[in-house]
Each structure stands twice: as structure tokens, then as C-alpha cells.
């Protein structure tokens, strides 16, 4: 049995006339012969592209079997760039031994219309039947089977009557003598045992089928010239606020076929800049650019480390590959390369850096005072768990809200020369930050009215206790289709987002006042927060970070069977944007930033160290452990000492830091009890 080919090429696309290749996947038992024919739609002329049989002496790959790919170079004769074509392939089969045609493909059925014209090998049947449509002979008007040397049948048909089959030698449609009635005139190789009467039913079978028509265009190969350079403009050197590499190019095509879209991919590599086979490491790939002008900026794309050894380097190569698709669906690619050698005559020793983990929000990175005129800092974050690096910006101080509750990150600061775009390689600073926060965090994101994709930070709610088990669903648009093969085929779109439900208790325990806080004021504040018509930044205690919308009506449930009537909240959410595709900035967040030497940007510098004079404390009965009763100092971020009077601090009174304006406390590992 034969079936139509799949994965056909070319189809609905354009190819250069001199390099076009035909290919398809064969579906059937055995392919013994194929014949490819094209029609020039400009001249309406048919011509053969290629035909092959397993009887031919050359090694041409035949026979083919189910699932194998058939590929051949298209004969350039007859193809002209600028013309459009349709092509078809005739597929023929023999039995598994390859000896005889296998006639098992139904063609048509009908009944004998008239008695034969005195010959037992002539049958009068229905007119205009699809018999030997590729075998037309213009001299006598008949359609003939396709045969090879010694009359070997490549593509033929048989007619079956009452279980007896005869080979069809030719067929044509003609008018009945003296009338305007069309009848089919069919001849067979030998007479049936019993001459069929008028009205006798017949069936016609073939050992071949002809595929549908596949449309393609012949178009000349486009010309693409590319350049890669720093992001300069003619008057001011590097464009303000847009550091990076810009690729530009000119495109032309002989038939003036315009660009449909293009993508640009930036790679880095080590070694010879002209090596076309160098190992490339992808930095960034653009979205589809729907423009006739090739001009794309890779912002803040500098790579300061060897992609293999992860060591700082002073020379690196960049390569941009442009892949474009024309309106004729021609795909074409080109590339250009450049080498960057860092300049090292500026080392910002006078600068200070602060790298501060803030669990409720993310991380804070600061550069103290701007560099000299013409030198601009750029701040990057690398996820040490995934290796992904993103650019955060070039502000003196910023809060990185998009880090997860559980993560390992390396922050890096580069400085660039504004006039040339080159990095100062000896100014590179690195520091590692680890975040570790238990619970869920949800922050309101208020869209900036002037800038798309920019959000201002709103209120933040944190939930630590009594969170119910959560299920996160990955939503994909995937459809399974059953075909002729052993396994189903799967088609999908780009749809891919997360959704889920979060449920827990609104209340919290106030350690200082020994009270469980959950009143109607808190409930109303939550209802107001969760009903805002804006997206939210949602962080799970597992480490996920999502930009979400609330998709169902949020619920608050009063636990009436408990004395304090605690309030349980529930809301459903769905991811609405990629967290890396938006920018989040702080507005009026009251946080102190402690500047520290760039040589020691440590977590401890966020907190103020204290000593015995800052506390009222006592030792236990045996004089072995200390208990803090009250803090007397004025620091807002307090680091409790490990020992007092040489004894480990193990206990805190519940009111030790009450009403002192404390924002955060670093407790030593010795602490066992908070009374």
C-alpha cells in the first residue's frame, strides 16, 4: 500500500534554481519507482525533474521503505529564478520480492456502458476517469502506462470484474458515434474469460499514486553584508543609556523579494577571530525583527570571563549570526565578527561597593559616587545555579527585586568608556550573594505610566506559617494527532505559562506583645491589596519567581470554630509575563544602605556590631549562659554578639528589642529560646 508523502520540500517556499533539492518521507511498503514532474506557472509548460526505477543500473537508493527519506538534486534545466512552479511526485510499488507490480490502490468503480466494438479486449466505460493521467499521447489522444526498457511496467493499472483482473494498456475519452455523449474507451491486454455485459460492475486498481501539487518559487540567493561595532553615534560616541554591540547590514535580492523578518544571535568565543568553526557560546538571541532595515543593538552584552574557564580575560571575540526569512519564505543566514581588547588605564580604586541581601525584597547593589567624566558603571547578575547572566542597569544604587527566595548569585560591576564603548577590564568587581527566606512573598507592581515594561514597587506581604501544599501547573498548548505511523505526532504553539493557587493564614504572631495579630483591619488591608488591577511579583519558598495576575475572585475564610477566629486566604494566579522581560524599580522604600570598602563587601557590614554596654543581661544560676533582657543602643540593624561576659548568649526576653525602632536583627547561632 502507498500513502501520500510527508515532510515535503520545497513547499510554499522559495529556493535558488541552481541549488534546489527535492525531498520527502516515503510512506508505504516499498517504493520501486518515482517520477517527479513540475509545471512552470509562468509558461504553463510541464517538464520532468527526475525519474528513477530500481531496474536502473546506477545505485540510486531504490527501493525505499516506509519512513525513509527520498532526496535528490533538482535538475536546473527548466528552472528560472523569478518563476513560480508546482511539482508532484508519482510513486509506484512492486511486491516485496520486487518482481511484479502490486496493484492494491483503488482508483475508481463503475459499470460497463456499452458493448465493445467487436473486440473482446475493448471495454466501454465511464469517461474522464483518472487513468494514466501522466501518460498522455498527443498523437492518438490515448493515455498509456509508464514503462521502461523491454516494456517493464513502472506505473500501471488493472481492471477487475468478478474477481478476474486484466492489465489496462490504454484509455481515452471520446464522443459516441452520432451523439454528443462522452464515453470512456478502454483496452486491456487480453480478453476476460466471460465477456462482460452492459451494466457489469468493475473496479480499477493501480500500483501507483500521484501526490498533491506542491507550490514553490525559484528565487536568486539574497546578498547580505554585515558589520558589528560598538553602539556609536556620529556626534557623541556611544549612545546614552545603550551600551553594547550593534549589528547593521545591507540586504539585496535579484527579484526584489523583501525581508519578512530576521533574528540576530550574539555569540562569544576564544581563539582566531576568523575561524568559522570556532566553538560558539550564545549570549543573547533577539526576537523576530519585522523590519527591512538590519539594525539591532545587543544592550549590555559584555562578557568579562572566559566562557570555558570562567576566568577574567582581556580579549574576547564576538560573532553575530543573522537569520532572515524573505516574503517568499527563503531562509538565509550570514555572520560577522569582531574582537574586543579591554583598556586598562582606569582602575576605580576610590570607589566603594555594597552588596546586601535583603530577604523581603531581593538584593541591593550600590556603587558609591559616579566614576570620572566619560566612565559609566554597568551591573550584572549571574545565577550560579543556572549560569544565566542578565543586565541590571547602570544606576549608582539599585534593588534587585527579581532574585528568588532561595538562590546563589554573583553580582558583577564593569566600567565602560563612554566615547568608545570599551570596558575597563581592571575595574571588574565580583561578589557572591546567597538568599534564604522561608515562605511566600507577593509584591504589588504598579505600571509606570510613561514607560512600557517598567513597574514601581508597591506593598509587599510575606507569608511564612500555615501555608497549604501548593500545586503549580505548567500550561502548554500541545495537541496529539494520530497519523499513519506507529506513534502519534505532536504539534504545539509557543504558549507556556505557570498557574496555581496559594492558601494560608493572614495573621501573624507579635513576639513583643505576645499576641496573635488578626483583626478586621488586617483583613481589609489584605482585601485591598489583592484586588488591585495590576500584576504582582510572586515568590515561592521553593525559589520560583513569577509575574502574575490574580485570575479568580480571592477568598477569605473565617475559622469560626477557633477562639481567635483566624482568617484563611486563598487566591488563584496565572503567570502573565517573563520576569526577565520587565524592569522593577523602588520608589520611596525606606532602607539604609551601609557603604563598605570594595575589598570587603560582606553581609556583616549591613549590621551594627554591639557589645556588653548595649545590653541589660544576666547569667543563669550556674554562670554558664547569658540571657538578654533589654537592648539599650540606637542602631536600627542590630547584630547580637555571640557572647556577653565571655558566656554564650542563648536566651532573649520577648521585650528585649521592644519599641526601639529596630528594622532587622542578626541573631547568633547560640540562641535557643525567645521567651
C-alpha positions in Angstrom: 0.0 0.0 0.0 1.2 3.5 -0.8 0.3 6.8 1.0 1.0 10.4 0.2 4.5 11.6 1.1 5.1 13.8 4.1 7.7 16.4 5.1 7.8 17.5 1.5 10.3 20.1 0.4 10.2 22.6 -1.3 6.7 23.6 -0.4 5.3 27.1 -0.1 8.8 28.5 -0.1 11.5 29.8 -2.5 14.7 28.2 -3.5 17.5 29.2 -5.8 17.2 27.5 -9.2 20.7 26.0 -9.2 20.6 24.6 -5.6 17.1 23.4 -5.2 16.8 19.9 -3.7 13.6 17.8 -3.6 12.9 15.6 -0.6 10.1 13.8 1.1 9.4 11.0 3.6 8.1 7.9 1.9 5.0 6.3 3.5 4.2 2.8 2.3 5.5 -0.7 2.0 8.0 -0.5 -0.9 8.9 2.3 -3.3 10.2 0.8 -6.6 9.8 3.8 -8.9 9.3 7.5 -8.6 8.7 10.2 -11.2 8.9 14.0 -10.3 7.3 16.5 -12.7 7.0 20.2 -12.4 4.8 22.9 -14.1 6.1 26.4 -14.8 3.2 28.7 -13.9 4.7 31.5 -16.0 4.9 29.5 -19.2 2.3 26.7 -18.3 4.8 24.1 -19.5 5.4 20.7 -17.9 8.8 19.1 -17.6 10.3 16.1 -15.8 12.7 16.9 -13.0 13.8 13.3 -12.3 12.6 9.7 -12.5 14.2 6.6 -11.2 13.4 2.9 -11.0 15.0 0.0 -9.1 15.7 -1.5 -12.5 18.1 1.2 -13.5 21.8 0.1 -13.4 23.1 3.1 -11.3 22.9 2.9 -7.5 20.0 5.3 -6.8 18.8 4.2 -3.4 15.8 2.3 -4.6 13.9 0.5 -3.3 12.9 2.8 -0.4 10.8 1.6 2.6 8.4 3.1 5.0 9.7 6.2 6.8 12.8 6.6 4.7 13.7 10.0 3.2 13.9 10.4 -0.5 16.2 13.2 -1.6 17.6 14.3 -4.9 19.1 17.4 -6.6 16.6 19.1 -8.8 17.6 19.3 -12.4 18.4 23.0 -13.0 17.2 22.8 -16.6 13.8 24.3 -16.9 14.0 26.3 -13.6 14.3 30.0 -13.8 14.8 32.4 -10.9 11.8 34.6 -10.7 9.3 31.9 -11.9 6.8 30.0 -9.8 6.2 26.3 -10.0 4.1 23.4 -8.8 5.5 19.9 -8.6 4.2 16.4 -8.0 5.7 13.0 -7.5 4.4 9.7 -8.8 5.1 6.9 -6.5 4.9 3.2 -7.7 5.3 -0.1 -5.9 6.0 -3.7 -6.6 5.6 -6.8 -4.4 8.1 -7.4 -1.6 10.2 -9.5 -3.9 10.5 -6.6 -6.4 9.3 -8.7 -9.3 5.8 -7.7 -10.2 3.7 -4.5 -9.8 1.5 -4.6 -6.8 -2.0 -3.3 -7.8 -3.7 -2.6 -4.5 -4.5 1.1 -4.7 -8.2 1.7 -5.6 -8.8 4.2 -8.4 -12.4 4.1 -9.3 -15.5 1.9 -9.7 -18.3 1.8 -12.3 -20.4 -0.2 -14.7 -19.9 -1.2 -18.4 -21.7 1.4 -20.5 -21.7 -0.2 -24.0 -20.7 -3.5 -25.6 -17.2 -3.5 -27.1 -16.7 -2.5 -30.7 -16.3 -6.1 -31.9 -13.2 -6.8 -29.9 -13.1 -8.7 -26.6 -10.2 -6.5 -25.4 -12.1 -3.3 -25.7 -14.5 -2.1 -22.9 -16.7 1.0 -23.0 -16.8 2.5 -19.5 -17.2 5.9 -17.8 -15.5 8.9 -19.4 -12.9 11.2 -17.9 -11.5 8.8 -15.3 -8.1 9.3 -13.7 -6.4 6.6 -15.7 -2.8 7.2 -16.7 -3.1 10.9 -16.3 0.7 11.3 -16.8 0.8 9.1 -19.9 -1.0 11.2 -22.4 0.0 10.8 -26.1 -0.9 13.8 -28.2 -0.8 11.8 -31.4 -3.7 9.4 -30.8 -5.3 11.0 -27.7 -4.8 7.9 -25.5 -3.3 7.7 -22.0 -0.7 5.0 -21.6 1.0 3.3 -18.7 4.6 4.3 -17.8 7.0 1.7 -18.9 10.8 1.2 -19.2 13.1 -0.9 -21.3 11.7 -4.2 -22.6 8.2 -2.9 -21.7 8.8 -3.2 -18.0 5.8 -1.6 -16.3 6.7 1.1 -13.8 3.2 2.6 -13.3 0.2 0.7 -14.4 -3.5 -0.2 -13.7 -5.7 -3.3 -13.8 -9.5 -3.6 -14.2 -11.2 -6.3 -12.1 -14.5 -7.9 -13.0 -15.9 -10.8 -11.0 -12.5 -11.4 -9.3 -10.6 -11.6 -12.6 -8.0 -8.9 -13.4 -6.7 -7.6 -16.7 -3.9 -5.1 -17.4 -5.1 -1.8 -18.9 -3.0 -0.9 -22.0 -4.6 2.4 -22.8 -7.6 4.7 -22.2 -9.2 7.8 -23.7 -12.5 9.7 -23.6 -14.3 10.2 -26.9 -17.8 11.0 -28.2 -20.2 8.2 -29.0 -20.7 8.0 -32.8 -23.5 10.2 -33.9 -24.2 11.7 -30.4 -22.7 14.2 -28.0 -22.4 11.6 -25.3 -18.9 11.1 -23.9 -17.7 7.5 -23.2 -14.5 6.0 -22.0 -12.7 3.8 -24.4 -10.5 1.3 -22.5 -8.3 -1.5 -23.9 -6.9 -4.5 -22.0 -4.0 -6.9 -22.7 -6.3 -9.9 -23.1 -10.0 -10.8 -23.0 -11.9 -11.8 -19.9 -13.0 -15.4 -19.6 -16.5 -14.3 -19.9 -17.3 -11.2 -21.9 -18.8 -8.6 -19.5 -22.3 -7.5 -20.3 -23.6 -3.9 -20.2 -24.1 -2.9 -16.5 -21.5 -5.3 -15.2 -19.7 -3.7 -12.3 -15.9 -3.2 -12.4 -13.2 -1.8 -10.2 -9.9 -0.3 -11.3 -6.7 -0.6 -9.2 -3.2 0.9 -9.6 0.3 0.2 -8.4 1.0 3.9 -8.0 -0.4 7.2 -6.8 0.3 10.8 -7.6 0.8 13.2 -4.8 -1.0 16.6 -4.5 0.7 19.6 -6.1 3.4 21.4 -4.1 4.0 25.1 -4.8 7.4 26.6 -4.7 9.3 29.6 -6.2 12.7 29.9 -7.8 14.5 33.0 -6.4 18.1 34.0 -6.5 20.2 33.8 -3.3 20.0 37.0 -1.4 23.1 39.1 -0.7 23.8 40.1 2.9 26.6 42.3 4.1 27.0 42.8 7.9 29.0 44.9 10.3 29.5 44.7 14.0 30.7 47.5 16.2 30.3 49.3 19.5 27.0 51.2 19.8 28.2 54.5 18.4 26.5 57.6 17.1 28.2 60.2 14.9 28.3 63.1 17.4 28.5 61.7 20.9 30.3 58.3 20.7 28.3 55.7 22.5 24.5 56.3 22.7 23.4 57.3 26.1 21.9 54.5 28.2 22.5 51.9 25.5 25.9 50.2 25.9 26.6 47.2 23.9 27.2 46.0 20.3 25.2 47.0 17.3 25.0 44.9 14.1 24.0 46.6 10.9 23.6 45.2 7.4 22.5 45.7 3.9 20.3 43.2 2.1 19.5 42.8 -1.6 17.9 40.2 -3.8 17.7 39.9 -7.6 13.9 39.6 -7.7 13.4 42.4 -5.0 11.9 40.0 -2.5 11.6 42.0 0.8 12.5 40.8 4.2 9.7 39.2 6.2 11.6 39.1 9.5 15.1 38.4 10.8 16.7 37.3 14.1 20.1 38.2 15.4 22.1 36.0 17.7 25.2 37.1 19.6 27.9 34.6 20.5 31.3 34.9 22.1 34.3 32.6 21.5 38.0 32.4 22.2 40.8 32.0 19.6 41.2 33.0 16.0 38.6 35.6 15.1 38.3 34.3 11.5 37.8 30.7 12.5 34.3 29.7 11.0 34.3 26.5 13.1 35.1 28.1 16.5 33.1 26.8 19.5 30.4 29.5 20.0 28.8 30.3 23.3 25.4 32.0 22.9 24.9 35.3 24.8 21.6 36.5 23.5 19.1 36.0 20.7 16.7 38.6 19.6 13.0 38.2 19.0 11.8 38.3 15.4 12.5 41.8 13.9 9.9 42.8 11.4 11.9 45.4 9.5 13.5 45.9 6.1 16.5 47.5 7.9 19.0 45.3 9.6 20.0 47.2 12.7 19.9 45.6 16.1 21.5 46.6 19.4 22.7 43.9 21.9 22.5 46.0 25.0 24.9 45.5 27.9 26.3 42.3 26.4 30.0 42.5 27.5 31.4 39.1 28.6 34.2 39.6 31.2 35.0 35.9 31.7 36.4 33.1 29.5 33.2 31.1 28.7 35.2 27.8 29.3 37.5 28.5 32.3 35.3 31.3 33.8 38.4 33.4 34.4 38.7 37.1 33.8 40.1 37.8 30.4 41.4 40.8 28.4 40.5 39.8 24.9 37.4 38.1 23.5 35.7 37.6 20.1 32.1 38.2 19.3 30.1 36.9 16.4 26.6 37.8 15.3 24.6 35.4 13.1 21.7 37.0 11.2 19.0 34.6 10.1 16.4 36.2 7.8 13.2 35.0 6.1 12.0 36.8 3.0 8.4 37.3 1.9 8.9 34.3 -0.4 9.9 32.2 2.7 13.5 32.0 1.7 15.7 31.4 4.7 19.2 32.8 4.6 21.9 33.3 7.1 25.1 35.4 7.4 27.5 36.4 10.1 30.1 39.0 11.1 32.7 39.0 13.9 34.8 41.5 15.9 37.4 41.3 18.6 37.4 43.3 21.9 40.5 44.2 23.7 39.9 45.8 27.1 41.5 49.1 28.1 43.2 49.1 31.4 44.2 52.7 32.3 41.4 53.2 34.7 41.0 51.3 38.0 38.3 52.8 40.2 40.2 52.2 43.5 38.4 55.2 45.1 35.1 53.6 44.5 33.1 51.6 47.1 30.6 48.8 46.7 27.8 47.5 48.8 26.4 44.0 48.2 23.5 43.5 50.6 21.0 40.6 50.7 17.5 41.8 51.7 15.3 38.7 52.1 12.0 40.5 51.8 12.9 42.1 48.5 16.0 40.7 46.9 19.5 42.2 46.8 20.8 45.7 47.0 23.9 46.7 44.9 25.5 50.1 45.2 28.4 52.0 43.7 29.5 55.0 45.8 29.9 58.2 43.7 30.0 58.0 39.9 33.2 57.4 38.1 35.2 60.2 36.3 33.6 62.0 33.4 33.0 59.6 30.5 33.1 56.4 32.5 29.9 54.6 33.3 29.3 51.5 35.5 27.2 48.5 34.4 25.9 46.0 36.9 25.1 42.3 36.0 23.8 39.4 38.0 24.7 35.8 37.3 22.6 32.9 38.7 25.2 30.5 39.9 22.7 27.6 39.8 21.7 28.1 36.1 24.6 30.1 34.7 22.2 32.7 33.3 23.5 36.3 33.3 21.3 39.4 33.0 22.0 43.1 33.0 20.5 45.1 35.9 21.4 48.6 34.8 23.8 51.4 35.3 22.4 53.2 38.4 24.6 54.1 41.4 22.3 52.1 43.6 19.6 49.6 42.8 17.4 47.0 44.4 17.3 43.7 42.6 13.8 42.5 43.4 13.8 39.6 41.0 16.1 37.2 42.8 14.4 34.1 44.3 13.9 33.3 48.0 16.5 30.5 47.7 19.3 31.3 45.3 23.0 31.8 44.8 24.1 34.8 42.8 27.2 36.6 41.6 27.0 40.3 41.1 29.5 42.0 38.8 30.3 45.6 38.1 32.0 46.7 34.8 33.0 50.2 33.9 32.9 51.4 30.3 34.4 54.2 28.4 31.5 56.3 27.1 33.3 57.5 24.0 34.4 54.1 22.6 32.2 51.6 24.5 35.3 49.6 25.5 35.3 48.1 29.0 38.0 48.8 31.6 39.0 45.2 32.4 40.9 46.0 35.6 37.7 47.6 37.1 35.7 44.4 37.2 34.3 43.6 40.6 32.6 40.4 41.7 30.7 39.4 44.8 28.5 36.4 45.7 25.2 36.7 47.5 23.1 33.8 48.9 19.4 34.3 49.6 17.4 32.1 52.0 13.9 33.1 53.0 11.2 30.8 54.2 7.7 31.5 53.0 5.9 33.2 50.1 6.3 36.8 49.1 3.9 38.8 47.0 4.6 42.3 45.9 2.3 44.7 44.0 3.7 46.0 40.8 2.4 49.4 39.7 2.9 50.1 35.9 4.8 53.3 35.1 2.6 55.5 33.0 5.5 56.7 30.9 7.5 53.5 30.2 6.2 50.2 28.9 7.5 47.2 30.9 8.6 49.4 33.8 6.9 48.8 37.2 7.1 50.5 40.5 7.2 48.5 43.7 4.0 48.6 45.8 3.2 46.9 49.1 4.6 43.6 50.0 3.0 40.8 52.0 5.0 37.9 53.4 3.5 34.5 54.5 5.6 32.1 56.5 3.4 29.8 58.5 0.4 27.6 57.8 0.8 27.6 54.0 -1.1 24.8 52.5 0.5 22.4 50.0 0.6 24.1 46.6 0.3 22.7 43.1 1.8 24.7 40.2 0.6 23.8 36.7 2.6 24.3 33.6 0.1 25.3 30.8 1.2 24.1 27.3 -0.7 24.2 24.0 0.1 20.7 22.8 -2.1 18.6 20.6 -1.5 14.9 19.8 -2.5 13.7 16.3 -2.8 10.1 15.2 -1.5 9.5 11.7 -0.3 6.6 9.7 2.9 5.9 11.7 3.5 3.8 14.7 3.4 6.8 17.1 1.2 9.9 17.2 2.6 13.2 16.0 2.5 16.2 18.4 2.0 19.9 17.4 2.4 22.8 19.7 2.4 26.6 19.9 4.6 28.9 22.0 2.1 29.0 24.8 3.9 28.1 28.1 2.9 29.7 31.4 2.5 28.7 35.1 -0.6 28.9 37.2 -1.6 27.8 40.7 -3.4 28.6 43.9 -2.0 29.8 47.2 -3.7 29.4 50.6 -2.6 30.2 54.1 -3.4 32.4 57.2 -3.3 36.1 57.1 -2.4 36.5 60.8 1.0 36.7 62.5 2.3 36.4 66.0 3.7 39.5 67.6 6.6 38.3 69.8 6.9 41.5 71.7 3.3 41.8 72.7 2.7 38.0 73.0 -0.4 38.4 70.7 -1.7 36.8 67.6 -2.5 39.6 65.2 -5.5 39.0 63.0 -8.2 41.7 63.2 -10.6 43.2 60.6 -8.2 46.0 59.9 -5.6 43.4 58.7 -8.2 41.5 56.7 -9.4 44.7 54.9 -5.9 45.7 54.2 -5.3 42.3 52.6 -8.5 42.5 50.5 -7.5 45.9 49.3 -4.0 44.7 48.4 -5.1 41.6 46.5 -7.8 43.3 44.4 -5.5 45.8 42.7 -5.8 45.9 38.9 -2.1 45.4 38.5 0.3 42.5 38.2 2.1 41.1 41.2 5.6 39.6 41.8 5.1 36.3 43.5 8.0 34.3 45.0 7.6 30.8 46.3 9.5 29.4 49.3 10.9 26.8 46.8 12.7 29.6 44.8 10.3 30.3 42.0 9.8 33.9 40.8 6.7 34.8 38.7 5.0 37.9 37.4 1.3 37.0 37.8 -2.2 38.2 37.6 -5.0 37.2 40.0 -7.4 35.2 37.8 -10.3 34.3 40.2 -12.1 36.1 43.0 -9.8 35.9 46.1 -11.4 34.3 49.2 -11.1 35.0 52.9 -12.5 32.3 55.2 -13.1 32.8 58.9 -12.3 29.8 61.1 -15.4 30.3 63.4 -14.7 27.1 65.4 -11.5 28.6 66.9 -11.3 31.1 69.7 -9.3 33.8 67.8 -11.3 33.3 64.6 -8.2 33.2 62.4 -8.6 34.2 58.7 -7.5 31.9 55.9 -6.9 33.5 52.5 -7.0 31.8 49.1 -6.3 33.2 45.6 -5.6 31.7 42.2 -2.9 33.2 39.9 -1.6 32.8 36.4 1.8 33.9 35.0 1.4 36.9 32.7 5.0 37.9 31.8 8.5 36.6 31.9 10.2 38.2 35.0 13.3 38.9 32.8 11.2 40.9 30.4 10.1 43.6 32.9 12.0 46.2 34.9 11.2 46.8 38.6 12.3 49.9 40.4 12.0 51.2 44.0 10.0 54.3 45.0 10.5 55.7 48.4 11.5 52.4 50.1 13.0 53.3 53.5 16.2 51.3 53.5 19.5 52.3 54.9 22.5 51.4 52.7 25.7 50.9 54.5 28.7 51.6 52.3 31.8 49.4 52.7 35.2 49.0 51.2 35.2 47.3 47.8 37.8 45.0 49.3 35.4 43.7 51.9 31.8 43.9 50.6 30.4 41.4 53.2 27.0 40.7 54.6 28.1 41.6 58.1 28.6 45.3 57.2 24.8 45.6 56.9 24.5 45.2 60.6 25.9 47.2 63.5 28.1 45.2 65.9 27.2 45.6 69.6 29.0 44.9 72.9 28.1 44.4 76.6 27.5 48.1 77.2 24.5 48.0 74.8 22.6 45.3 76.8 21.0 44.6 80.2 21.6 40.9 80.7 22.1 38.3 83.4 23.8 34.9 83.7 22.0 31.7 84.6 22.2 30.0 88.1 25.4 28.2 87.1 27.0 31.2 85.3 27.3 29.3 82.0 24.8 31.1 79.7 23.6 34.7 79.2 20.1 36.0 78.8 19.4 39.4 77.2 16.7 41.4 79.0 16.9 44.7 77.1 18.8 46.4 74.3 19.9 50.0 75.2 21.5 51.0 71.9 20.2 53.1 68.9 21.2 51.0 65.9 18.4 50.0 63.5 20.1 46.9 62.2 21.5 45.1 65.1 24.0 42.2 65.3 23.6 40.4 68.6 27.0 39.3 69.9 27.8 35.6 70.4 28.9 36.1 74.0 28.4 38.5 76.9 31.0 38.5 79.7 32.5 35.6 77.9 29.4 33.5 78.1 27.3 32.4 75.1 24.0 34.3 74.5 21.3 31.6 74.5 18.1 33.4 75.5 16.3 36.6 74.6 13.5 38.1 76.6 10.4 38.8 74.4 10.6 42.5 75.1 14.4 42.8 74.7 14.1 44.9 71.5 10.6 46.3 72.1 9.9 49.9 71.0 13.5 50.5 69.8 12.8 51.2 66.1 14.6 48.0 65.1 14.4 47.1 61.4 16.4 43.9 61.4 18.3 41.7 63.9 21.1 39.2 63.3 21.0 36.5 65.9 23.9 34.3 66.8 23.7 30.5 66.3 23.7 30.1 70.1 20.2 31.4 70.6 17.9 28.6 71.9 15.0 30.4 73.5 13.0 33.6 72.9 10.8 33.9 76.0 
